[in-house]
Amino acid sequence: MLVRERMSHPVITVYPETSMQEAVELMTREHVRRLPVVNKRGKLLGIVTENDVNRALPSDATTLSKWEMHELINKVKVQEIMTEQVVQIEEDTPIEEAARIMADCKISGLPVMRDGKLVGMITETDLFKIFLELFSARDKGVRITVEVPRGPGQIAKLSKVIHEKGGDILSMGTYLGESTDTGHIILKVEGVQKEDLISAIEPQVLRITDVRVIE
């Protein structure tokens, strides 16, 4: 799965001369937390986020009246509060690489580029939706987690016994075990009863760590 398949587009953008007040109203109206800042030719210049806005707002201890505060916010331009050094990715980036970049850089959204032009945004919300999809979170079935020794053939063994029981694997994921010698596999299976699945899988693994029926 590549970023272009799951990015949000078209992108809601603002200009550098857009007032902070207009940016706040746009975020509220469109239910977004970040706005790429572009020039008239569509070149990406920066990004303004809710955090940028909050840092620019007067503190609660201000003596400004409501009217004076409104006037102040209306005078501040996006270019004065935006982040100019923007982490961005290309549209053909694998989705897991986008997630890694967001985690490593501690950011919740990335502008997506094509030939130097802004074509989309990928956000943590998009990643959450992908997570649900990859793990078939909305589908019924038996969800089982097993611990296996690290090495080739583990997934093949499980797939074989599940198939022999008439089960269909809806989703599968792996993660590291408590030591470098083991790993965990999470499967969601339909078409087989919980007890039958346990009896088929148990002899093939070190242990079953969790099993539940998802209705």
C-alpha positions as CSV (number, residue, x, y, z in Angstrom):
1,M,0.0,0.0,0.0
2,L,1.4,3.4,-1.0
3,V,0.6,6.8,0.4
4,R,-1.2,7.9,-2.8
5,E,-3.8,5.2,-2.2
6,R,-4.9,6.5,1.2
7,M,-3.9,10.2,1.3
8,S,-6.5,12.9,1.8
9,H,-7.1,15.1,-1.3
10,P,-7.8,17.7,-2.6
11,V,-5.7,19.6,0.0
12,I,-7.2,22.5,1.9
13,T,-4.5,25.2,1.8
14,V,-4.0,28.8,2.8
15,Y,-1.8,31.6,1.6
16,P,1.0,33.3,3.6
17,E,-1.1,36.5,3.9
18,T,-4.1,34.6,5.2
19,S,-5.0,35.9,8.7
20,M,-4.7,33.7,11.7
21,Q,-8.3,34.2,12.4
22,E,-9.3,33.0,8.9
23,A,-7.0,30.0,9.3
24,V,-8.7,29.1,12.7
25,E,-12.1,29.4,11.1
26,L,-11.1,27.2,8.2
27,M,-9.7,24.5,10.5
28,T,-12.9,24.5,12.5
29,R,-15.2,24.5,9.4
30,E,-13.3,21.7,7.6
31,H,-12.5,19.7,10.7
32,V,-8.7,19.7,10.1
33,R,-5.8,20.4,12.4
34,R,-3.2,21.6,9.9
35,L,-3.1,23.7,6.8
36,P,-0.3,23.7,4.2
37,V,0.7,27.2,3.2
38,V,1.3,27.8,-0.5
39,N,2.0,30.7,-2.8
40,K,-0.2,31.7,-5.8
41,R,1.6,29.1,-7.9
42,G,0.8,26.3,-5.5
43,K,4.4,25.9,-4.2
44,L,4.5,24.6,-0.6
45,L,6.0,27.3,1.7
46,G,5.2,25.9,5.1
47,I,2.4,24.5,7.3
48,V,0.3,26.0,10.1
49,T,-1.1,23.7,12.8
50,E,-3.4,24.1,15.8
51,N,-0.3,24.1,18.0
52,D,1.2,27.0,16.0
53,V,-2.1,28.9,16.5
54,N,-2.2,28.1,20.2
55,R,1.4,29.3,20.7
56,A,0.5,32.6,19.0
57,L,-2.6,33.3,21.0
58,P,-2.3,35.7,24.0
59,S,-2.1,33.9,27.4
60,D,-5.1,33.7,29.8
61,A,-3.4,36.4,31.9
62,T,-3.8,39.0,29.1
63,T,-5.5,42.3,29.9
64,L,-6.8,42.6,26.4
65,S,-10.5,42.9,25.9
66,K,-12.4,40.4,23.7
67,W,-12.6,43.0,20.9
68,E,-8.9,43.9,21.2
69,M,-7.9,40.2,21.1
70,H,-10.1,39.6,18.0
71,E,-8.4,42.6,16.3
72,L,-4.9,41.2,17.3
73,I,-5.7,37.7,16.0
74,N,-7.0,39.2,12.7
75,K,-3.8,41.2,12.2
76,V,-1.5,38.2,12.6
77,K,-0.7,36.5,9.3
78,V,-0.1,32.8,8.7
79,Q,3.4,33.5,7.5
80,E,4.3,34.8,10.9
81,I,3.4,31.6,12.8
82,M,3.8,28.8,10.2
83,T,6.5,26.2,10.4
84,E,8.7,26.7,7.3
85,Q,10.9,23.5,7.5
86,V,8.2,21.0,6.5
87,V,8.8,17.3,6.5
88,Q,7.2,16.0,3.3
89,I,7.0,12.7,1.4
90,E,6.4,11.6,-2.2
91,E,3.1,10.0,-3.2
92,D,4.8,6.6,-4.0
93,T,6.1,6.2,-0.4
94,P,5.1,3.0,1.3
95,I,2.5,3.7,3.9
96,E,4.6,2.1,6.7
97,E,7.5,4.5,5.8
98,A,5.1,7.4,6.2
99,A,4.1,6.1,9.7
100,R,7.8,5.6,10.6
101,I,8.6,9.2,9.6
102,M,5.6,10.6,11.6
103,A,6.6,8.6,14.7
104,D,10.3,9.5,14.5
105,C,9.7,13.2,13.8
106,K,6.8,13.3,16.3
107,I,4.4,14.9,13.8
108,S,0.8,14.0,13.0
109,G,0.6,14.8,9.3
110,L,2.7,14.9,6.2
111,P,2.3,16.9,3.0
112,V,2.4,14.5,0.0
113,M,4.2,15.7,-3.1
114,R,4.3,14.8,-6.8
115,D,7.0,16.3,-9.0
116,G,7.4,19.1,-6.5
117,K,3.7,19.9,-6.2
118,L,1.4,19.4,-3.2
119,V,-1.2,16.7,-4.1
120,G,-2.4,15.4,-0.7
121,M,-2.0,15.0,3.0
122,I,-1.5,11.8,5.0
123,T,-2.4,12.1,8.7
124,E,-2.5,9.9,11.8
125,T,-6.2,9.6,11.3
126,D,-5.6,8.1,7.8
127,L,-3.1,5.7,9.5
128,F,-5.7,4.6,12.1
129,K,-8.2,3.8,9.3
130,I,-5.5,1.7,7.6
131,F,-4.7,-0.1,10.9
132,L,-8.4,-1.0,11.2
133,E,-8.4,-2.2,7.6
134,L,-5.2,-4.3,7.9
135,F,-6.5,-6.1,11.0
136,S,-10.1,-6.5,9.7
137,A,-11.2,-4.7,12.8
138,R,-14.8,-4.4,11.6
139,D,-15.1,-8.0,10.5
140,K,-16.4,-10.9,12.6
141,G,-14.2,-13.9,13.3
142,V,-11.9,-15.6,15.8
143,R,-8.9,-13.5,16.7
144,I,-6.0,-15.5,18.0
145,T,-2.5,-14.5,19.1
146,V,0.3,-17.1,19.3
147,E,4.0,-17.2,20.2
148,V,6.2,-19.0,17.8
149,P,10.0,-19.6,17.5
150,R,11.7,-17.2,15.1
151,G,12.5,-18.8,11.8
152,P,11.2,-19.7,8.4
153,G,7.9,-21.6,7.8
154,Q,5.9,-20.6,10.9
155,I,3.3,-18.7,8.9
156,A,3.1,-21.5,6.3
157,K,2.4,-24.1,9.0
158,L,-0.4,-22.0,10.5
159,S,-1.9,-21.2,7.1
160,K,-2.0,-25.0,6.3
161,V,-3.8,-26.2,9.4
162,I,-6.3,-23.3,9.2
163,H,-7.0,-24.2,5.6
164,E,-7.5,-27.8,6.5
165,K,-10.1,-26.8,9.1
166,G,-12.0,-24.8,6.5
167,G,-10.9,-21.5,7.9
168,D,-10.2,-18.3,5.9
169,I,-7.5,-15.9,7.2
170,L,-9.0,-12.4,7.1
171,S,-5.9,-10.6,8.5
172,M,-2.5,-11.3,10.0
173,G,0.2,-9.4,11.7
174,T,3.5,-10.1,13.5
175,Y,5.4,-8.5,16.3
176,L,8.5,-9.3,18.4
177,G,8.4,-11.7,21.3
178,E,10.0,-11.3,24.7
179,S,13.3,-12.5,23.4
180,T,15.1,-12.5,20.1
181,D,14.3,-16.2,19.7
182,T,10.5,-15.8,19.6
183,G,7.9,-13.8,17.8
184,H,4.1,-13.3,18.0
185,I,1.6,-13.8,15.2
186,I,-2.0,-12.3,15.3
187,L,-4.6,-13.9,13.1
188,K,-8.2,-13.2,12.5
189,V,-10.0,-16.2,11.0
190,E,-13.5,-16.8,9.8
191,G,-15.3,-20.0,8.8
192,V,-14.0,-22.1,11.8
193,Q,-15.2,-22.4,15.4
194,K,-13.0,-21.2,18.3
195,E,-12.4,-24.6,19.8
196,D,-11.6,-26.2,16.4
197,L,-9.1,-23.4,15.7
198,I,-7.4,-23.8,19.0
199,S,-7.1,-27.6,18.6
200,A,-5.5,-27.1,15.1
201,I,-3.1,-24.3,16.0
202,E,-2.0,-25.4,19.5
203,P,0.4,-28.2,18.4
204,Q,2.1,-25.8,15.9
205,V,3.1,-23.1,18.3
206,L,4.9,-22.5,21.6
207,R,1.8,-21.2,23.2
208,I,-1.5,-19.4,22.5
209,T,-1.4,-16.1,24.3
210,D,-4.9,-14.8,23.5
211,V,-8.0,-16.0,21.7
212,R,-11.4,-14.3,21.5
213,V,-14.5,-14.3,19.2
214,I,-15.2,-11.0,17.6
215,E,-18.9,-10.5,16.9
